[in-house]
Amino acid sequence: MTTLILRRARLLDLDHDGSIGDVVVAGGRVVAAGPDAGAAYPSAETVDLGGDILIPGLVNAHTHSNQSIEKGLCDALPLDAWMVVASYGGAGARLSPRDLYVSAMVGGLEMIRTGTTSVLDCARADLEWIDEGMDAIMQAYLDLGMRASVAIQFSDLDFFSSIPVELVPGGSALVRPPLARPDQVLASADRFLDRWEKRSERVRPLLGPSSLPRCSTELFGAAVDLARSRGARMQTHLLSARSQIDVARTRFGGSTVAFLRDMGALEDWASFAHAIWLDEREQMMFAESEAVAVHNPASNLKLGAGVAPVPGLLRAGARVAIGSDGASSNDTQNMFETLKLATLIHRVQGPPATWPTAADGLTMCWRGGARALGADVGRIAAGALADFTVLDADQVWPAPAAQLRNQIAYGELGSAVRSVYVDGLPVLLDRRVTTVDEAAIRAEARELTTRIWSSLPDRLARFEELRPMLERIEAAAGLRSDPSCG
Ligand SMILES: [Zn+2]
């Protein structure tokens, strides 16, 4: 087994304070880390990092790779309206398996170049070619060398079933019949696990029921049972728009979180993206479980979806990770930006004593991310996976430990990323991608975007037909859930 020493780096994670040390790697894992740790391995291959800063690779715990090709799609639209334009319910762009591969590559390259080594990708492939589509996305991550947990995102109900259409006259007419039979949908998820569960330690298959309101109770319950029986992990969306409070009232007995708990879904193998509209009782309920909430501050801000109660969740002891969300709602995959926002966004609400700090942000990113993925990442310690990002010290100007954490959380947006290692292997070395032909992928992506944007007028026309009704539903749901309106 080849041993590699990354020598003379400032090591920074939740336990290392930025002091100079070595990291010894063998078999894709850290063997030893600390001052002069490499001295015991005189014949090992050595890379001298000359005082650059070595941190665990950032973990993006929620995105959608099928959207990476659609940056800049919308502006000033609330979440439910955005959903119609972006993908669901509209005449959305249909991506072939090759298109999905290219889109995943585009997002993956952006993540690697900005220091992210692990991603949890809720990927949606058209039902017509779901097997080939999901395989293409998995292949993209295999080729790129990133660590990826890819959830096959599925639903059996029409998008309009998931918003409170009954609040306005004529709203229910928007709802179309179920898209597919639950057993059909579940069979495709089962096949996905069959094909991929033993194929790679680095690229893993997950289950991804879109959200509780987008699925029949039969399908969601069957997905939970499947996760448990096959030992698979799961990611879904939770209370991502204020309108979901009304849906909880009519379909889930008032509390979506209690409904999920009673179904057996609040387990350590499950993570829940957004988790915005949880009341205090639900925050406690969530914290009492071992499930992970994934905070997506940039996307939530852009869609005006609300600010997740992260200070309350952290105070209650909940497990929280952070994610970029998909590029058609964020629009970057840059986890330094998400890290900064995840920490700062709460300062407009509570008093300073409740504000998450840079260390809290890094804890959410590294420790929360590791829990969402179920992988030993996010730390530089013997036994952990050797996933690192190396930052150019001449661009970060390292300060004492406490300030260095602040610099990483608030002062860096990825331009200092020099090299990135996954499983101890370089995927970015001195700013050059080592695993794939980046220029060829970018050329293919240019062709794909031309095709994608040509369908935009049709998508917008469909949206404009629906817009008045969507705005009435949004307004009605807002009034119903605003505490000041009683
Ligand atoms: Zn999402």
Residues whose N, C-alpha, C, O or C-beta is under 5 A from the ligand:
A	BS01	ZN	A273
